[in-house]
Amino acid sequence: MREGFRNQHQRAVLETLFKDTLTPAETKQVMSMDIEKASIIEERLPNMIRWMDRHGPVALRALSCTMRHTGCQMRAIPTRL
């Protein structure tokens, strides 16, 4: 797939998580990640969402920071971080 996401639900979840924490340019980068990066984020989302239940907005900032330093950079990243 061109955008790297297997379905619209996956994309919608990311848009919801990042709409208040990323700039429009960063959001565009997230939406255009390749398959490998998208799968890493997919693996991390359940844990981050569970953590958010306990810690609120702090988790969104942490996830946003993680995305900036891993998923949004155009470089090779390991299969598991």
Distance bins in CASP14 RR format, pairs under 12 A and 6 or more apart:
PFRMAT RR
TARGET T0000
AUTHOR 0000-0000-0000
RMODE 2
METHOD distances of the structure
MODEL  1
1 7 0 0 0 0 1 0 0 0 0 0 0
1 8 0 0 0 0 0 1 0 0 0 0 0
1 10 0 0 0 0 0 1 0 0 0 0 0
1 11 0 0 0 0 0 1 0 0 0 0 0
1 31 0 0 0 0 0 1 0 0 0 0 0
1 32 0 0 0 0 0 1 0 0 0 0 0
1 33 0 0 0 0 0 1 0 0 0 0 0
1 34 0 0 0 0 1 0 0 0 0 0 0
1 35 1 0 0 1 0 0 0 0 0 0 0
1 38 0 0 0 0 1 0 0 0 0 0 0
1 39 0 0 0 0 0 1 0 0 0 0 0
2 11 0 0 0 0 0 1 0 0 0 0 0
2 31 0 0 0 0 0 1 0 0 0 0 0
2 32 0 0 0 0 1 0 0 0 0 0 0
2 33 0 0 0 0 0 1 0 0 0 0 0
2 34 0 0 0 0 1 0 0 0 0 0 0
2 35 0 0 0 0 0 1 0 0 0 0 0
2 38 0 0 0 0 0 1 0 0 0 0 0
3 10 0 0 0 0 1 0 0 0 0 0 0
3 11 1 0 0 1 0 0 0 0 0 0 0
3 14 0 0 0 0 0 1 0 0 0 0 0
3 15 0 0 0 0 0 1 0 0 0 0 0
3 28 0 0 0 0 0 1 0 0 0 0 0
3 29 0 0 0 0 0 1 0 0 0 0 0
3 30 0 0 0 0 1 0 0 0 0 0 0
3 31 1 0 1 0 0 0 0 0 0 0 0
3 32 1 0 1 0 0 0 0 0 0 0 0
3 33 1 0 0 1 0 0 0 0 0 0 0
3 34 0 0 0 0 1 0 0 0 0 0 0
3 35 0 0 0 0 1 0 0 0 0 0 0
3 37 0 0 0 0 0 1 0 0 0 0 0
3 38 0 0 0 0 1 0 0 0 0 0 0
4 10 0 0 0 0 1 0 0 0 0 0 0
4 11 0 0 0 0 1 0 0 0 0 0 0
4 14 0 0 0 0 0 1 0 0 0 0 0
4 30 0 0 0 0 0 1 0 0 0 0 0
4 31 0 0 0 0 1 0 0 0 0 0 0
4 32 1 0 0 1 0 0 0 0 0 0 0
4 33 1 0 0 1 0 0 0 0 0 0 0
4 34 1 0 1 0 0 0 0 0 0 0 0
4 35 1 0 1 0 0 0 0 0 0 0 0
4 36 0 0 0 0 1 0 0 0 0 0 0
4 37 0 0 0 0 1 0 0 0 0 0 0
4 38 1 0 1 0 0 0 0 0 0 0 0
4 39 0 0 0 0 1 0 0 0 0 0 0
4 40 0 0 0 0 0 1 0 0 0 0 0
4 41 0 0 0 0 0 1 0 0 0 0 0
4 42 0 0 0 0 0 1 0 0 0 0 0
4 71 0 0 0 0 0 1 0 0 0 0 0
5 11 1 0 1 0 0 0 0 0 0 0 0
5 12 0 0 0 0 1 0 0 0 0 0 0
5 13 0 0 0 0 1 0 0 0 0 0 0
5 14 1 0 0 1 0 0 0 0 0 0 0
5 15 0 0 0 0 0 1 0 0 0 0 0
5 30 0 0 0 0 1 0 0 0 0 0 0
5 31 1 0 0 1 0 0 0 0 0 0 0
5 32 0 0 0 0 1 0 0 0 0 0 0
5 33 1 0 0 1 0 0 0 0 0 0 0
5 34 0 0 0 0 0 1 0 0 0 0 0
5 35 0 0 0 0 1 0 0 0 0 0 0
5 37 0 0 0 0 0 1 0 0 0 0 0
5 38 1 0 1 0 0 0 0 0 0 0 0
5 39 0 0 0 0 1 0 0 0 0 0 0
5 41 0 0 0 0 1 0 0 0 0 0 0
5 42 0 0 0 0 1 0 0 0 0 0 0
6 13 0 0 0 0 0 1 0 0 0 0 0
6 35 0 0 0 0 1 0 0 0 0 0 0
6 38 1 0 0 1 0 0 0 0 0 0 0
6 39 0 0 0 0 1 0 0 0 0 0 0
6 41 0 0 0 0 0 1 0 0 0 0 0
6 42 0 0 0 0 1 0 0 0 0 0 0
7 13 0 0 0 0 0 1 0 0 0 0 0
7 14 0 0 0 0 0 1 0 0 0 0 0
7 38 0 0 0 0 0 1 0 0 0 0 0
7 42 0 0 0 0 0 1 0 0 0 0 0
8 14 0 0 0 0 0 1 0 0 0 0 0
8 15 0 0 0 0 0 1 0 0 0 0 0
8 31 0 0 0 0 0 1 0 0 0 0 0
9 15 0 0 0 0 0 1 0 0 0 0 0
9 16 0 0 0 0 0 1 0 0 0 0 0
9 42 0 0 0 0 0 1 0 0 0 0 0
9 45 0 0 0 0 0 1 0 0 0 0 0
10 16 0 0 0 0 0 1 0 0 0 0 0
10 17 0 0 0 0 0 1 0 0 0 0 0
10 30 0 0 0 0 0 1 0 0 0 0 0
10 31 0 0 0 0 0 1 0 0 0 0 0
10 33 0 0 0 0 0 1 0 0 0 0 0
10 35 0 0 0 0 0 1 0 0 0 0 0
10 38 1 0 0 1 0 0 0 0 0 0 0
10 39 0 0 0 0 1 0 0 0 0 0 0
10 41 0 0 0 0 1 0 0 0 0 0 0
10 42 1 0 0 1 0 0 0 0 0 0 0
10 43 0 0 0 0 0 1 0 0 0 0 0
10 45 0 0 0 0 1 0 0 0 0 0 0
11 17 0 0 0 0 0 1 0 0 0 0 0
11 18 0 0 0 0 0 1 0 0 0 0 0
11 27 0 0 0 0 0 1 0 0 0 0 0
11 30 0 0 0 0 1 0 0 0 0 0 0
11 31 1 0 0 1 0 0 0 0 0 0 0
11 32 0 0 0 0 0 1 0 0 0 0 0
11 33 0 0 0 0 0 1 0 0 0 0 0
11 38 0 0 0 0 1 0 0 0 0 0 0
11 41 0 0 0 0 0 1 0 0 0 0 0
11 42 0 0 0 0 0 1 0 0 0 0 0
11 45 0 0 0 0 0 1 0 0 0 0 0
12 18 0 0 0 0 0 1 0 0 0 0 0
12 19 0 0 0 0 0 1 0 0 0 0 0
12 31 0 0 0 0 0 1 0 0 0 0 0
12 45 0 0 0 0 0 1 0 0 0 0 0
13 19 0 0 0 0 0 1 0 0 0 0 0
13 30 0 0 0 0 0 1 0 0 0 0 0
13 31 0 0 0 0 0 1 0 0 0 0 0
13 38 0 0 0 0 0 1 0 0 0 0 0
13 41 0 0 0 0 1 0 0 0 0 0 0
13 42 0 0 0 0 1 0 0 0 0 0 0
13 44 0 0 0 0 0 1 0 0 0 0 0
13 45 1 0 0 1 0 0 0 0 0 0 0
13 46 0 0 0 0 0 1 0 0 0 0 0
13 48 0 0 0 0 0 1 0 0 0 0 0
13 49 0 0 0 0 1 0 0 0 0 0 0
13 63 0 0 0 0 0 1 0 0 0 0 0
14 21 0 0 0 0 0 1 0 0 0 0 0
14 22 0 0 0 0 1 0 0 0 0 0 0
14 26 0 0 0 0 0 1 0 0 0 0 0
14 27 0 0 0 0 1 0 0 0 0 0 0
14 28 0 0 0 0 0 1 0 0 0 0 0
14 29 0 0 0 0 0 1 0 0 0 0 0
14 30 1 0 1 0 0 0 0 0 0 0 0
14 31 1 0 0 1 0 0 0 0 0 0 0
14 32 0 0 0 0 0 1 0 0 0 0 0
14 33 0 0 0 0 1 0 0 0 0 0 0
14 37 0 0 0 0 0 1 0 0 0 0 0
14 38 0 0 0 0 1 0 0 0 0 0 0
14 41 1 0 0 1 0 0 0 0 0 0 0
14 42 0 0 0 0 1 0 0 0 0 0 0
14 44 0 0 0 0 0 1 0 0 0 0 0
14 45 0 0 0 0 1 0 0 0 0 0 0
14 48 0 0 0 0 0 1 0 0 0 0 0
14 49 0 0 0 0 0 1 0 0 0 0 0
14 60 0 0 0 0 0 1 0 0 0 0 0
14 63 0 0 0 0 1 0 0 0 0 0 0
14 64 0 0 0 0 0 1 0 0 0 0 0
14 67 0 0 0 0 1 0 0 0 0 0 0
14 71 0 0 0 0 0 1 0 0 0 0 0
14 72 0 0 0 0 0 1 0 0 0 0 0
15 21 0 0 0 0 0 1 0 0 0 0 0
15 22 0 0 0 0 1 0 0 0 0 0 0
15 24 0 0 0 0 0 1 0 0 0 0 0
15 26 0 0 0 0 0 1 0 0 0 0 0
15 27 1 0 0 1 0 0 0 0 0 0 0
15 28 0 0 0 0 0 1 0 0 0 0 0
15 30 0 0 0 0 1 0 0 0 0 0 0
15 31 1 0 0 1 0 0 0 0 0 0 0
16 22 0 0 0 0 0 1 0 0 0 0 0
16 27 0 0 0 0 0 1 0 0 0 0 0
16 30 0 0 0 0 0 1 0 0 0 0 0
16 45 0 0 0 0 0 1 0 0 0 0 0
16 49 0 0 0 0 0 1 0 0 0 0 0
16 52 0 0 0 0 0 1 0 0 0 0 0
16 60 0 0 0 0 0 1 0 0 0 0 0
16 63 0 0 0 0 0 1 0 0 0 0 0
17 27 0 0 0 0 0 1 0 0 0 0 0
17 30 0 0 0 0 1 0 0 0 0 0 0
17 31 0 0 0 0 0 1 0 0 0 0 0
17 41 0 0 0 0 1 0 0 0 0 0 0
17 44 0 0 0 0 0 1 0 0 0 0 0
17 45 1 0 0 1 0 0 0 0 0 0 0
17 48 0 0 0 0 1 0 0 0 0 0 0
17 49 0 0 0 0 1 0 0 0 0 0 0
17 52 0 0 0 0 1 0 0 0 0 0 0
17 57 0 0 0 0 0 1 0 0 0 0 0
17 59 0 0 0 0 1 0 0 0 0 0 0
17 60 1 0 0 1 0 0 0 0 0 0 0
17 61 0 0 0 0 0 1 0 0 0 0 0
17 62 0 0 0 0 0 1 0 0 0 0 0
17 63 1 0 0 1 0 0 0 0 0 0 0
17 64 0 0 0 0 1 0 0 0 0 0 0
17 66 0 0 0 0 0 1 0 0 0 0 0
17 67 0 0 0 0 1 0 0 0 0 0 0
18 24 0 0 0 0 0 1 0 0 0 0 0
18 25 0 0 0 0 0 1 0 0 0 0 0
18 26 1 0 0 1 0 0 0 0 0 0 0
18 27 1 0 1 0 0 0 0 0 0 0 0
18 28 0 0 0 0 0 1 0 0 0 0 0
18 29 0 0 0 0 0 1 0 0 0 0 0
18 30 1 0 1 0 0 0 0 0 0 0 0
18 31 0 0 0 0 1 0 0 0 0 0 0
18 33 0 0 0 0 0 1 0 0 0 0 0
18 41 0 0 0 0 0 1 0 0 0 0 0
18 45 0 0 0 0 0 1 0 0 0 0 0
18 48 0 0 0 0 0 1 0 0 0 0 0
18 60 0 0 0 0 1 0 0 0 0 0 0
18 61 0 0 0 0 0 1 0 0 0 0 0
18 63 1 0 0 1 0 0 0 0 0 0 0
18 64 1 0 0 1 0 0 0 0 0 0 0
18 65 0 0 0 0 0 1 0 0 0 0 0
18 66 0 0 0 0 0 1 0 0 0 0 0
18 67 1 0 0 1 0 0 0 0 0 0 0
18 68 0 0 0 0 0 1 0 0 0 0 0
18 71 0 0 0 0 0 1 0 0 0 0 0
18 72 0 0 0 0 0 1 0 0 0 0 0
19 26 0 0 0 0 0 1 0 0 0 0 0
19 27 1 0 0 1 0 0 0 0 0 0 0
19 30 0 0 0 0 0 1 0 0 0 0 0
19 31 0 0 0 0 0 1 0 0 0 0 0
19 60 0 0 0 0 1 0 0 0 0 0 0
19 64 0 0 0 0 0 1 0 0 0 0 0
20 26 0 0 0 0 0 1 0 0 0 0 0
20 27 0 0 0 0 0 1 0 0 0 0 0
20 57 0 0 0 0 1 0 0 0 0 0 0
20 60 1 0 0 1 0 0 0 0 0 0 0
20 61 0 0 0 0 0 1 0 0 0 0 0
20 63 0 0 0 0 0 1 0 0 0 0 0
20 64 0 0 0 0 1 0 0 0 0 0 0
21 27 0 0 0 0 1 0 0 0 0 0 0
21 30 0 0 0 0 0 1 0 0 0 0 0
21 48 0 0 0 0 0 1 0 0 0 0 0
21 52 0 0 0 0 0 1 0 0 0 0 0
21 57 0 0 0 0 1 0 0 0 0 0 0
21 58 0 0 0 0 0 1 0 0 0 0 0
21 59 0 0 0 0 0 1 0 0 0 0 0
21 60 1 0 1 0 0 0 0 0 0 0 0
21 61 1 0 0 1 0 0 0 0 0 0 0
21 62 0 0 0 0 1 0 0 0 0 0 0
21 63 1 0 0 1 0 0 0 0 0 0 0
21 64 1 1 0 0 0 0 0 0 0 0 0
21 65 0 0 0 0 1 0 0 0 0 0 0
21 66 0 0 0 0 0 1 0 0 0 0 0
21 67 0 0 0 0 1 0 0 0 0 0 0
21 68 0 0 0 0 1 0 0 0 0 0 0
22 28 0 0 0 0 1 0 0 0 0 0 0
22 29 0 0 0 0 1 0 0 0 0 0 0
22 30 1 0 0 1 0 0 0 0 0 0 0
22 31 0 0 0 0 0 1 0 0 0 0 0
22 60 0 0 0 0 1 0 0 0 0 0 0
22 61 0 0 0 0 0 1 0 0 0 0 0
22 63 0 0 0 0 1 0 0 0 0 0 0
22 64 1 0 1 0 0 0 0 0 0 0 0
22 65 0 0 0 0 0 1 0 0 0 0 0
22 66 0 0 0 0 0 1 0 0 0 0 0
22 67 1 0 0 1 0 0 0 0 0 0 0
22 68 0 0 0 0 1 0 0 0 0 0 0
22 71 0 0 0 0 0 1 0 0 0 0 0
22 72 0 0 0 0 1 0 0 0 0 0 0
23 29 0 0 0 0 1 0 0 0 0 0 0
23 30 0 0 0 0 0 1 0 0 0 0 0
23 64 0 0 0 0 0 1 0 0 0 0 0
23 67 0 0 0 0 0 1 0 0 0 0 0
23 68 0 0 0 0 0 1 0 0 0 0 0
23 72 0 0 0 0 0 1 0 0 0 0 0
24 30 0 0 0 0 0 1 0 0 0 0 0
24 31 0 0 0 0 0 1 0 0 0 0 0
25 31 0 0 0 0 0 1 0 0 0 0 0
25 32 0 0 0 0 0 1 0 0 0 0 0
25 68 0 0 0 0 0 1 0 0 0 0 0
25 72 0 0 0 0 1 0 0 0 0 0 0
26 32 0 0 0 0 0 1 0 0 0 0 0
26 33 0 0 0 0 0 1 0 0 0 0 0
26 64 0 0 0 0 1 0 0 0 0 0 0
26 65 0 0 0 0 0 1 0 0 0 0 0
26 67 1 0 0 1 0 0 0 0 0 0 0
26 68 1 0 0 1 0 0 0 0 0 0 0
26 69 0 0 0 0 0 1 0 0 0 0 0
26 71 0 0 0 0 0 1 0 0 0 0 0
26 72 1 0 0 1 0 0 0 0 0 0 0
26 73 0 0 0 0 0 1 0 0 0 0 0
27 33 0 0 0 0 0 1 0 0 0 0 0
27 64 0 0 0 0 0 1 0 0 0 0 0
27 67 0 0 0 0 1 0 0 0 0 0 0
27 68 0 0 0 0 0 1 0 0 0 0 0
27 72 0 0 0 0 1 0 0 0 0 0 0
28 72 0 0 0 0 1 0 0 0 0 0 0
29 37 0 0 0 0 1 0 0 0 0 0 0
29 64 0 0 0 0 0 1 0 0 0 0 0
29 67 0 0 0 0 1 0 0 0 0 0 0
29 68 0 0 0 0 1 0 0 0 0 0 0
29 70 0 0 0 0 0 1 0 0 0 0 0
29 71 0 0 0 0 1 0 0 0 0 0 0
29 72 1 0 1 0 0 0 0 0 0 0 0
29 73 0 0 0 0 1 0 0 0 0 0 0
29 74 0 0 0 0 1 0 0 0 0 0 0
30 37 0 0 0 0 1 0 0 0 0 0 0
30 38 0 0 0 0 1 0 0 0 0 0 0
30 41 0 0 0 0 1 0 0 0 0 0 0
30 63 0 0 0 0 0 1 0 0 0 0 0
30 64 0 0 0 0 1 0 0 0 0 0 0
30 66 0 0 0 0 0 1 0 0 0 0 0
30 67 1 0 0 1 0 0 0 0 0 0 0
30 68 0 0 0 0 1 0 0 0 0 0 0
30 70 0 0 0 0 0 1 0 0 0 0 0
30 71 1 0 0 1 0 0 0 0 0 0 0
30 72 1 0 0 1 0 0 0 0 0 0 0
30 73 0 0 0 0 0 1 0 0 0 0 0
31 37 0 0 0 0 0 1 0 0 0 0 0
31 38 0 0 0 0 1 0 0 0 0 0 0
31 41 0 0 0 0 0 1 0 0 0 0 0
31 67 0 0 0 0 0 1 0 0 0 0 0
31 71 0 0 0 0 0 1 0 0 0 0 0
31 72 0 0 0 0 0 1 0 0 0 0 0
32 38 0 0 0 0 1 0 0 0 0 0 0
32 71 0 0 0 0 0 1 0 0 0 0 0
32 72 0 0 0 0 1 0 0 0 0 0 0
32 74 0 0 0 0 0 1 0 0 0 0 0
33 39 0 0 0 0 1 0 0 0 0 0 0
33 40 0 0 0 0 1 0 0 0 0 0 0
33 41 1 0 0 1 0 0 0 0 0 0 0
33 42 0 0 0 0 0 1 0 0 0 0 0
33 67 0 0 0 0 1 0 0 0 0 0 0
33 70 0 0 0 0 1 0 0 0 0 0 0
33 71 1 0 1 0 0 0 0 0 0 0 0
33 72 1 0 0 1 0 0 0 0 0 0 0
33 73 0 0 0 0 0 1 0 0 0 0 0
33 74 0 0 0 0 1 0 0 0 0 0 0
33 77 0 0 0 0 0 1 0 0 0 0 0
34 40 0 0 0 0 0 1 0 0 0 0 0
34 41 0 0 0 0 0 1 0 0 0 0 0
34 71 0 0 0 0 1 0 0 0 0 0 0
34 72 0 0 0 0 0 1 0 0 0 0 0
34 73 0 0 0 0 0 1 0 0 0 0 0
34 74 0 0 0 0 1 0 0 0 0 0 0
34 75 0 0 0 0 0 1 0 0 0 0 0
34 76 0 0 0 0 0 1 0 0 0 0 0
34 77 0 0 0 0 1 0 0 0 0 0 0
35 41 0 0 0 0 0 1 0 0 0 0 0
35 42 0 0 0 0 0 1 0 0 0 0 0
35 79 0 0 0 0 0 1 0 0 0 0 0
36 42 0 0 0 0 0 1 0 0 0 0 0
36 43 0 0 0 0 0 1 0 0 0 0 0
36 70 0 0 0 0 0 1 0 0 0 0 0
36 71 0 0 0 0 1 0 0 0 0 0 0
36 75 0 0 0 0 0 1 0 0 0 0 0
36 76 0 0 0 0 1 0 0 0 0 0 0
36 77 1 0 0 1 0 0 0 0 0 0 0
36 78 0 0 0 0 1 0 0 0 0 0 0
36 79 1 0 0 1 0 0 0 0 0 0 0
36 80 0 0 0 0 0 1 0 0 0 0 0
36 81 0 0 0 0 0 1 0 0 0 0 0
37 43 0 0 0 0 0 1 0 0 0 0 0
37 44 0 0 0 0 0 1 0 0 0 0 0
37 66 0 0 0 0 0 1 0 0 0 0 0
37 67 0 0 0 0 1 0 0 0 0 0 0
37 70 1 0 0 1 0 0 0 0 0 0 0
37 71 1 0 1 0 0 0 0 0 0 0 0
37 72 0 0 0 0 1 0 0 0 0 0 0
37 73 0 0 0 0 1 0 0 0 0 0 0
37 74 0 0 0 0 1 0 0 0 0 0 0
37 75 0 0 0 0 0 1 0 0 0 0 0
37 76 0 0 0 0 0 1 0 0 0 0 0
37 77 1 0 0 1 0 0 0 0 0 0 0
37 78 0 0 0 0 0 1 0 0 0 0 0
37 79 0 0 0 0 0 1 0 0 0 0 0
37 81 0 0 0 0 0 1 0 0 0 0 0
38 44 0 0 0 0 0 1 0 0 0 0 0
38 45 0 0 0 0 0 1 0 0 0 0 0
38 67 0 0 0 0 0 1 0 0 0 0 0
38 70 0 0 0 0 0 1 0 0 0 0 0
38 71 0 0 0 0 1 0 0 0 0 0 0
38 72 0 0 0 0 0 1 0 0 0 0 0
38 77 0 0 0 0 0 1 0 0 0 0 0
39 45 0 0 0 0 0 1 0 0 0 0 0
39 71 0 0 0 0 0 1 0 0 0 0 0
39 77 0 0 0 0 0 1 0 0 0 0 0
39 79 0 0 0 0 1 0 0 0 0 0 0
39 80 0 0 0 0 0 1 0 0 0 0 0
39 81 0 0 0 0 0 1 0 0 0 0 0
40 48 0 0 0 0 0 1 0 0 0 0 0
40 66 0 0 0 0 1 0 0 0 0 0 0
40 67 0 0 0 0 0 1 0 0 0 0 0
40 70 1 0 0 1 0 0 0 0 0 0 0
40 71 1 0 0 1 0 0 0 0 0 0 0
40 72 0 0 0 0 0 1 0 0 0 0 0
40 77 1 0 0 1 0 0 0 0 0 0 0
40 78 0 0 0 0 1 0 0 0 0 0 0
40 79 1 0 0 1 0 0 0 0 0 0 0
40 80 1 0 0 1 0 0 0 0 0 0 0
40 81 1 0 0 1 0 0 0 0 0 0 0
41 47 0 0 0 0 0 1 0 0 0 0 0
41 48 0 0 0 0 1 0 0 0 0 0 0
41 49 0 0 0 0 0 1 0 0 0 0 0
41 63 0 0 0 0 1 0 0 0 0 0 0
41 64 0 0 0 0 0 1 0 0 0 0 0
41 66 0 0 0 0 1 0 0 0 0 0 0
41 67 1 0 0 1 0 0 0 0 0 0 0
41 70 0 0 0 0 1 0 0 0 0 0 0
41 71 1 0 0 1 0 0 0 0 0 0 0
41 72 0 0 0 0 0 1 0 0 0 0 0
41 77 0 0 0 0 0 1 0 0 0 0 0
41 81 0 0 0 0 0 1 0 0 0 0 0
42 48 0 0 0 0 0 1 0 0 0 0 0
42 49 0 0 0 0 0 1 0 0 0 0 0
42 71 0 0 0 0 0 1 0 0 0 0 0
43 70 0 0 0 0 0 1 0 0 0 0 0
43 79 0 0 0 0 1 0 0 0 0 0 0
43 80 0 0 0 0 1 0 0 0 0 0 0
43 81 0 0 0 0 1 0 0 0 0 0 0
44 50 0 0 0 0 0 1 0 0 0 0 0
44 51 0 0 0 0 0 1 0 0 0 0 0
44 52 0 0 0 0 0 1 0 0 0 0 0
44 59 0 0 0 0 0 1 0 0 0 0 0
44 62 0 0 0 0 0 1 0 0 0 0 0
44 63 1 0 0 1 0 0 0 0 0 0 0
44 66 1 0 0 1 0 0 0 0 0 0 0
44 67 0 0 0 0 1 0 0 0 0 0 0
44 70 0 0 0 0 1 0 0 0 0 0 0
44 71 0 0 0 0 0 1 0 0 0 0 0
44 80 0 0 0 0 0 1 0 0 0 0 0
44 81 0 0 0 0 1 0 0 0 0 0 0
45 51 0 0 0 0 0 1 0 0 0 0 0
45 52 0 0 0 0 0 1 0 0 0 0 0
45 59 0 0 0 0 0 1 0 0 0 0 0
45 60 0 0 0 0 0 1 0 0 0 0 0
45 63 0 0 0 0 1 0 0 0 0 0 0
45 66 0 0 0 0 0 1 0 0 0 0 0
45 67 0 0 0 0 0 1 0 0 0 0 0
46 52 0 0 0 0 0 1 0 0 0 0 0
46 53 0 0 0 0 0 1 0 0 0 0 0
46 63 0 0 0 0 0 1 0 0 0 0 0
47 53 0 0 0 0 0 1 0 0 0 0 0
47 54 0 0 0 0 0 1 0 0 0 0 0
47 59 0 0 0 0 1 0 0 0 0 0 0
47 62 0 0 0 0 0 1 0 0 0 0 0
47 63 0 0 0 0 1 0 0 0 0 0 0
47 66 0 0 0 0 0 1 0 0 0 0 0
48 54 0 0 0 0 0 1 0 0 0 0 0
48 55 0 0 0 0 1 0 0 0 0 0 0
48 56 0 0 0 0 0 1 0 0 0 0 0
48 58 0 0 0 0 0 1 0 0 0 0 0
48 59 1 0 1 0 0 0 0 0 0 0 0
48 60 0 0 0 0 1 0 0 0 0 0 0
48 61 0 0 0 0 0 1 0 0 0 0 0
48 62 1 0 0 1 0 0 0 0 0 0 0
48 63 1 0 1 0 0 0 0 0 0 0 0
48 64 0 0 0 0 0 1 0 0 0 0 0
48 65 0 0 0 0 0 1 0 0 0 0 0
48 66 0 0 0 0 1 0 0 0 0 0 0
48 67 0 0 0 0 0 1 0 0 0 0 0
49 55 0 0 0 0 0 1 0 0 0 0 0
49 56 0 0 0 0 0 1 0 0 0 0 0
49 59 0 0 0 0 1 0 0 0 0 0 0
49 60 0 0 0 0 0 1 0 0 0 0 0
49 63 0 0 0 0 1 0 0 0 0 0 0
50 56 0 0 0 0 0 1 0 0 0 0 0
50 59 0 0 0 0 1 0 0 0 0 0 0
51 57 0 0 0 0 0 1 0 0 0 0 0
51 58 0 0 0 0 1 0 0 0 0 0 0
51 59 1 0 1 0 0 0 0 0 0 0 0
51 60 0 0 0 0 0 1 0 0 0 0 0
51 61 0 0 0 0 0 1 0 0 0 0 0
51 62 0 0 0 0 1 0 0 0 0 0 0
51 63 0 0 0 0 1 0 0 0 0 0 0
51 66 0 0 0 0 0 1 0 0 0 0 0
52 58 0 0 0 0 1 0 0 0 0 0 0
52 59 1 1 0 0 0 0 0 0 0 0 0
52 60 1 0 0 1 0 0 0 0 0 0 0
52 61 0 0 0 0 0 1 0 0 0 0 0
52 62 0 0 0 0 1 0 0 0 0 0 0
52 63 0 0 0 0 1 0 0 0 0 0 0
52 64 0 0 0 0 0 1 0 0 0 0 0
53 59 0 0 0 0 1 0 0 0 0 0 0
55 61 0 0 0 0 1 0 0 0 0 0 0
55 62 0 0 0 0 1 0 0 0 0 0 0
55 63 0 0 0 0 0 1 0 0 0 0 0
56 62 0 0 0 0 0 1 0 0 0 0 0
56 63 0 0 0 0 0 1 0 0 0 0 0
57 63 0 0 0 0 0 1 0 0 0 0 0
57 64 0 0 0 0 0 1 0 0 0 0 0
58 64 0 0 0 0 0 1 0 0 0 0 0
58 65 0 0 0 0 0 1 0 0 0 0 0
59 65 0 0 0 0 0 1 0 0 0 0 0
59 66 0 0 0 0 0 1 0 0 0 0 0
60 66 0 0 0 0 0 1 0 0 0 0 0
60 67 0 0 0 0 0 1 0 0 0 0 0
61 67 0 0 0 0 0 1 0 0 0 0 0
61 68 0 0 0 0 0 1 0 0 0 0 0
62 68 0 0 0 0 0 1 0 0 0 0 0
62 69 0 0 0 0 0 1 0 0 0 0 0
63 69 0 0 0 0 0 1 0 0 0 0 0
63 70 0 0 0 0 0 1 0 0 0 0 0
63 71 0 0 0 0 0 1 0 0 0 0 0
63 72 0 0 0 0 0 1 0 0 0 0 0
64 70 0 0 0 0 0 1 0 0 0 0 0
64 71 0 0 0 0 0 1 0 0 0 0 0
64 72 0 0 0 0 1 0 0 0 0 0 0
65 71 0 0 0 0 0 1 0 0 0 0 0
65 72 0 0 0 0 0 1 0 0 0 0 0
66 72 0 0 0 0 1 0 0 0 0 0 0
66 73 0 0 0 0 0 1 0 0 0 0 0
66 77 0 0 0 0 0 1 0 0 0 0 0
66 81 0 0 0 0 1 0 0 0 0 0 0
67 73 0 0 0 0 1 0 0 0 0 0 0
67 77 0 0 0 0 0 1 0 0 0 0 0
67 81 0 0 0 0 0 1 0 0 0 0 0
69 75 0 0 0 0 0 1 0 0 0 0 0
69 77 0 0 0 0 1 0 0 0 0 0 0
69 81 0 0 0 0 1 0 0 0 0 0 0
70 76 0 0 0 0 0 1 0 0 0 0 0
70 77 1 0 1 0 0 0 0 0 0 0 0
70 78 0 0 0 0 1 0 0 0 0 0 0
70 80 0 0 0 0 0 1 0 0 0 0 0
70 81 1 0 0 1 0 0 0 0 0 0 0
71 77 1 0 0 1 0 0 0 0 0 0 0
71 78 0 0 0 0 0 1 0 0 0 0 0
71 81 0 0 0 0 1 0 0 0 0 0 0
END
